[in-house]
Amino acid sequence: METFEKILVLNNEYEANLLEEVLSDKQIPHGIVPNEDSALGGIMELENGWGYVEAPNRYKVEITKLYKEISKK
């Protein structure tokens, strides 16, 4: 089993859902990890973004490229 690592930070849930759909369609192994901190009132989200994408390092370039493409829309 491949090791997953943090690839990029997501700004909001919309980006996360859109990227999730694209990566799933392309069958790229990944995980979307939200920075949930309801106890801290959203401070973690302000400092660290909404969440991040994790995947095997060999997909980093492809995921970053796809993210840039969907961020333009």
N, C-alpha and C positions, 0 to 999 in steps of 0.2 A: 504494500500500500504506500502510495506517495505521500510525502509530507506537505501539508498546506502551510502557506505563509501569507502574511498580509501583503496584498498587491497594491491597493489604492483606497483612499478615503472617499466615502460617499457623502454628499451634502444633504440629501433628504430622502424620504421614503419613495418619492416618485422615481428618482434616479435608480434607487435600489430595485424597484419592481421592474423597470424597463431593462436594466442590465441583467437582471435575473432571467427575464424572458429571452433575451438575445443569447446569453451564455447557455441556457438550456437547449435552445433551438440548435446551437452549434455543437452541442454535446461536449462542452468544456466543463470538466469537473471544477466545482467552486462551492463556496459558502458565502452567504450574506450575513454579517454579524452586526446587529444594531448595538449602539451604545446606549443601553437602557439604564436610566438613573432616576427613576421617578422619586426616589427618596431624597435626591439632591436637587430636585427642581429643574433639571435640564442643564446643569452646569457642565457636565461631561460632554454633552452634545455641542455646546458653544465652543468648548476648547478642542474637541477631537472630531468634530463632524457628526453626522447622523449615525454613521457606522462605517463598515469597511467590507471589502471583498477579499476573501482568502482563496488561494488556489495553488497548485503546484507551480514552482518557479518557472518551469518551461513554458507556461502560458502567459507570463507577465506582459510581454510585448504585445501579444494579440489582444489581451484583455484591456490594456491601456489604450490601444488603438480603437477598439470598439467603444470604450467609454468616451473618448474624445469625439467620436462620430455621433453618439447619441446625445452628448452634452450640447452640441451645436443646434439641435432641433428645439 
